[in-house]
Amino acid sequence: MRLLHYDALGRLVLTDFRGKTTPRYAILSHRWSDSEALIEDISSGTYKEKEEGYRKLRFCANQAVQDGLQYFWIDTCCIDMWNNNERSKAINSMFQWYKNAARCYVFLSDVSVSTATEPVQPSDWEASFRASAWFTRGWTLQELIAPVSVEFFSRERRRIGDKNSLDQLIHDITNIPLAALRNRPLHEFNTSERRRWVENRRTKEEEDIVYCLLGILGVSMPTAYGEGQESARSRLQAELEETNNAPSIIQFSQNPRFVGRESQLAELEAKLFSNEHTTTTLAIVGPGGTGKTQLALEVAHRTRQKNKNCSVLWMDASDKVSLYQSYASVAQKLNIAGWDDDQADIKQLVKRCVVEIGARHCLLIFDNTEHITLRSSGSSTTEAADLANCLPQSKLCSVIFTTTNTNTAQALAPQNIISLRELTLDAALKMLQVRLARSLANTEQQEAEHLLRALSYLPLAVMQAAACIKASGMTVQEYRSRMDDHKELAIEHSGDLSEGKLQGVGVKDPVAATLFLSIYEIRHDNALAADYLFLAACVERKDISLDLLEAASPQAREDAIRVLDKYALVTRRPAESALDVHRLVHRALRKQLQAQGLRQWTQRTMTQLLRVFPDNNHSNRSKWRRLLPHAQYALSHSQMNEDDNERLYLASKCAMTLYSDGRYKEAEELFVQVMETRKTKLGADHPDTLTSMANLASTYRNQGRWDDAEELEVQVMETSKTKLGADHPDTLTSMANLASTYRNQGRWDDAKKLFMQVMETSRTKLGADHPDTLNSMANLASTYRDQGRWDDAEELFMQVMETSRTKLGADHPDTLNSMANLASTYRDQGRWDDAEELEVQVMETSKTKLGADHPDTLTSMANLASTYWNQGRWDDAEKLFVQVMETSRTKLGADHPDTLNSMANLASTYSDQGRWDNAEELFVQVMETSKTKLGADHPDTLTSMANLASTYRNQGRWDDAEELFVQVMETRKTKLGADHPSTLTSMANLASTYRNQGRWDDAEKLEVQVMETRKTKLGADHPDTLASMHNLAFTLYLQGRHVEALVLMEKCFQSRQQVLGEQHPYTQSSFDTLNGWRAEYSDGNL
């Protein structure tokens, strides 16, 4: 859990205590206002702008201090509401959090006590206390019962009393037994009695009236907002009855109105568990709107009813985020050890648990596998392979997929495909009557048949027609008549069904036809609801956040959504505050807008997106990842216009978040649009244009396109110097960016020259302790590290660290970064104990201040693991690298550059442990993903190829190693130049392979080139030059040229002793080798 506190400098700090001992804390119970401080406000420092929320925050903090408590918890500030998985976990943990609190403060915003009254008298507050809306909340139940200490405060923050002193009054108001208020163990009250305590209570979300009972009943159950109260209640009942049954999770309740697919249902049930050797896989395939999900849902519930010993597990596979959320819910449901550990590989945990269920059957259902795309050859892509890899292999297991894609169905279940088409007339009639909740009169029968024929017997169209008829109160005949009246307009706004062909018996697009009539009715019922539909047409159709739907009040918004739900046009999405639109409805909506109003609605949508889209701060990652698909959709379906400032700003914000997510190619496309538009509108030398050029250059730099980055950065620097002056902060930033590119190019002298200029100017203009000056000193120190000038680097890094500690505090991120830099220098110097000491401090502080999954924390863990690796503590290194890799996969994605780097680090550890097969497997994954995401000639891809080649060398596969090393060397020569440090490293690697193959002359030739080039480029005493000297001496020795080898190794040892110091491991290595050769020489063996 996260807790808040104010540090010694009076700054509000959010601390993550996952995996640590939680200190004593106070907890707040309150009713939410429209101005609550959220977790993103805490991270961005804007929480004071939320007046009501800030008042509560200050009250809670001050009261906690008075009670001798440093830490406090407020739900809106400590839970990331945009992270669906975290929200579900929090709801299941909430009872325990309140129970463990040292104090619970109840802030009653509707109870007022005059500040003039001293002391407070019951007559001042009792009437309003009895009438307080707080007592009617569903969540009040656990917030009142769980804590030992509950204190009540008025709107003026005056203490009224506590649970102990007011227990009789509270009992009179709530009817909760006095024994429960006095903390008697809840298991002493039977389940029925505890469930009665929630009667007549209210919650904002209808499902919460059920979820608020989870802690009271001792039940753990994944939340599924949007399922409705009855579904939630059914799931809760199933949980309570499940003690002796197999655990299951079906996110939706059984549809009592299921009709029309009896034959397919029978076929599916007959094929379940039919494979006598391994998992039975089945696929339901058909065009959109044919009822695939409903059929799968019916199979799920019937299987559960027939076989109580069978676990039924439902997965939303419509996208990666939804699939991960489903896996997390299943892991929680199955109570897999580590399910709440963000560093765990949830998918593999679930797979292992399902297999280990043993005697029990298991049915997994993957709904909406639309994004499991396939290659033209028919083989599965990485996504499909990844999904297939996580399926358990057991004859007791069956898997059902639903998809509109026939190729996907063939790939995942080639032997068992159930195809859905249009309904039969009888089935369609039955569905219409069920949805209308009444039988058709004889006079309506013929009209209904004509209507169903017009709708092509498509289940989705039938359902929406019935919903419209029922909601509007019209007859079937009236509906059909209006459909005929508007037929031409409906056809104009329709399109072909792209997801499969239906019989051409009705209108061209039945969903467009029913939608057209529904919108006509909705406009008269609730104009805001119709507006919401058109906004939904301008964004991605899934997970549309309610924050995007503007309204005069929350109730007005809720009323509008209920209208859309009544007309069966939206689905409330699991994990609350969002809704989905069916793909066919979404397409039909856009068709309507294309005829009139698409541009205006797209503009309105982008305005709304800008209102809620956050900046690219790490703390906002959950929020931007959920909003990014909507922003990208809106941007991709509109043209960049130089007069459209909002589109430009949204494109810039999206580009920054894509950049932060390591999606550099996508970021580049948007940065180019922004730059070109600003050039046209503002001019090439406007500061905003220069900023966009710098952003684009950074994207190039991260893609390894250093020449492109340099070209832009030189333009930015020169223009900044001319327009702003040589000492303007923006000019200095542009110089630092160019210097960073020079570093990547191996042009360390050029980098040093620029960094030196930036540092000196910053000192003069800003002061020696200004953060920008300290940053420039750190950049220069890093260049010294590149040059092997480790003592100079250490001196500068030490200055930066000490100044940061004094000016910013020991736990400030900049201070921690300076400590990490100094530790890295110690590591270069072979001072591994010193490095470890600093890196442990950085890691622990980062975990506390930033959170265990913050990118800076993960970097600190990787640094410490590298030090363990240098110390030969490979098990300790492996443990940390695994944690970093798993957390990176979960938080950043499997193909994020930081994740790939963590995988490479772990693979290197496996290699040092002699686990070369494990190392090879990981290195291959890294290489293939890098090729796909970054390109075959990206520097990171080439590094991954070199790592794999080194593994081949360790395995004795020298020909394979040689082939890869040659590729790397040649590509680096072409891309970076023959004298780039990375090119020289690849030449040295190839030479080592030649040496292993006994091709000593080839090895010598390369090693001489490397050594001489390094002498010229880096200097005769650079550590890399000395390393090449050491390698060449070995090759000479193997050739039998012992005297030359001794002379060269002697020279290497003397230089290393002088440059690195006697105790450095490299110096010791040269010394030991030299002594060994001398001993052999003196024994006459040479």
Secondary structure, 3 states (H helix, E strand, C coil): CEEEEECCCCCEEEEECCCCCCCCEEEEECCCCCCCCCHHHHHHCCHHHCHHHHHHHHHHHHHHHHCCCCEEECHHHHCCCCCHHHHHHHHHHHHHHHHHCCEEEEECCCCCCCCCCCCCCHHHHHHHHHHCHHHHECCHHHHHHCCCCEEEECCCCCEEEECCCCHHHHHHHHCCCHHHHCCCCHHHCCHHHHHHCCCCCECCCCCHHHHCCHHHHCCCCCCCCCCCHHHHHHHHHHHHHHHHCCCCECCCCCCCCCCCCHHHHHHHHHHCCCCCCCCEEEEEECCCCCCHHHHHHHHHHHHHHHCCCEEEEEEECCCHHHHHHHHHHHHHHCCCCCCCCCCCCHHHHHHHHHHHCCCCEEEEEEECCCCCCECCCCCECHHHHHHHHCCCCCCCEEEEEEECCHHHHHHHCCCCEEECCCCCHHHHHHHHHHHHCCCCCHHHHHHHHHHHHHCCCCHHHHHHHHHHHHHHCCCHHHHHHHHHHCHHHHHHCCCCCCCCCCCCCCCCCHHHHHHHHHHHHHHHHCHHHHHHHHHHCCCCCCCEEHHHCCCCCHHHHHHHHHHHHHCCCCEECCCCCEEECCHHHHHHHHHHHHHCCHHHHHHHHHHHHHHHCCCCCHHHHHHHHHHHHHHHHHHHCCCCCCCCHHHHHHHHHHHHHHHHCCCHHHHHHHHHHHHHHHHHHHCCCCHHHHHHHHHHHHHHHHCCCHHHHHHHHHHHHHHHHHHHCCCCHHHHHHHHHHHHHHHHCCCHHHHHHHHHHHHHHHHHHHCCCCHHHHHHHHHHHHHHHHCCCHHHHHHHHHHHHHHHHHHHCCCCHHHHHHHHHHHHHHHHCCCHHHHHHHHHHHHHHHHHHHCCCCHHHHHHHHHHHHHHHHCCCHHHHHHHHHHHHHHHHHHHCCCCHHHHHHHHHHHHHHHHCCCHHHHHHHHHHHHHHHHHHHCCCCHHHHHHHHHHHHHHHHCCCHHHHHHHHHHHHHHHHHHHCCCCHHHHHHHHHHHHHHHHCCCHHHHHHHHHHHHHHHHHHCCCCCHHHHHHHHHHHHHHHHCCCHHHHHHHHHHHHHHHHHHCCCCCHHHHHHHHHHHHHHHHHHCCCC
